[in-house]
Amino acid sequence: MLVIGQNEVPELLSMKSCIDVMESVLADLSSGQAVQSLRQVLPLQEGNLLGLMPGYLPREAVAGAKIISIFPHNHHAGLPSHQGAVALFDSVTGVLKALVDGQKITAIRTAAVSAAATRVLAREDASTLAILGTGEQAKSHLEAMLLVRPFGRVKVWGPTTAKTQQFQAEMSRKFDMEIVVAESAQHAVRDADVICTVTASGEPVLRREWVKEGVHINAVGACRAGDRELDSALVKQSRLYVDRLESAHHESGDYLIPLREGAIGPDHIVGEIGECFSGKIKGRGTLAEITLFKALGLAIEDLAAAQFIYNEAVRLHKGMEIAF
């Protein structure tokens, strides 16, 4: 068995490669060429969670699962909110091929999926990006977004001023560009062409009256039925795509809460983003419409990323081989 640690994952899985991998595997999922079970979640103390995410990629002849802890308030202790590992099995022999760090996979593949969605849903002339949130996903989303649109302006807002300023300084140096710290979420998004919400909030941080026509939104942070980042009016006015219908129907507060309120109907979801990638359904229809991609994170994304990493590790002689 090959063990691939946290420091090696970014070396083996570039954001650019991951965007293409995610587009391919999500198209496979929507066409029935990949299989997964709904995420199993075990509640822990103080709102923390332990998740099990199994899946199967017949085309790659691999199966496996990610087991991950989700501790939303870990940033207070200087720890990541998502930590775990992906176990990768050969689906022909049942052999455990690899154990891959799940924290970095989650950071990279989540942003890569948002970038793939942005590539097909955002306006071609999108030039201003707003990011709500300042954690690991904010950093990875900035990297991913810069690969799919030539953003000249980036604005960021976070609930903690010091962390927002730290994000601004670090990312400005890394990408050699000016990043503006906004005084509020409203000021961050008011002229944005693309918005990424990557917060730990369970209440709306983004409202319809703040955003302009033609914006594209990647809503990433809320992953439980009772949590949301967007208000109902914004969801109602948006052309909504999801990563997986089954997951949205069970886990997405951004969809379920407006549905319970009667703001939207059960047919409000246009479809899965994988169907958009394969051309089965269309993306943006007009320059003025608001497009919304709601991501919850899927097992097949983790498996596809882990399989890519494994192949690269074998090719480049990376990782640690252990008897198991």
Salt bridges, closest charged atoms under 4 A:
GLU11 OE1 - LYS318 NZ 3.80
ASP20 OD1 - ARG119 NH2 3.30
GLU23 OE1 - ARG119 NH2 2.81
ASP28 OD1 - ARG59 NH2 2.98
GLU124 OE2 - ARG149 NH2 3.83
ASP125 OD2 - ARG123 NH2 2.83
GLU136 OE2 - LYS104 NZ 3.09
GLU170 OE1 - LYS139 NZ 3.36
GLU183 OE2 - HIS187 NE2 3.61
ASP191 OD2 - ARG153 NH1 2.89
ASP191 OD1 - LYS155 NZ 2.37
ASP193 OD1 - LYS212 NZ 2.80
GLU213 OE2 - ARG208 NH2 2.46
ASP227 OD2 - ARG224 NE 3.06
ASP231 OD2 - ARG207 NH1 3.75
GLU251 OE1 - ARG39 NH2 2.79
ASP254 OD2 - LYS294 NZ 3.23
GLU261 OE2 - ARG228 NH2 3.48
GLU272 OE1 - ARG244 NH1 3.20
GLU275 OE2 - LYS280 NZ 3.70
GLU301 OE1 - ARG109 NH1 3.29
ASP302 OD1 - LYS66 NZ 3.01
ASP302 OD1 - ARG109 NE 2.84
GLU312 OE1 - ARG315 NH2 2.77
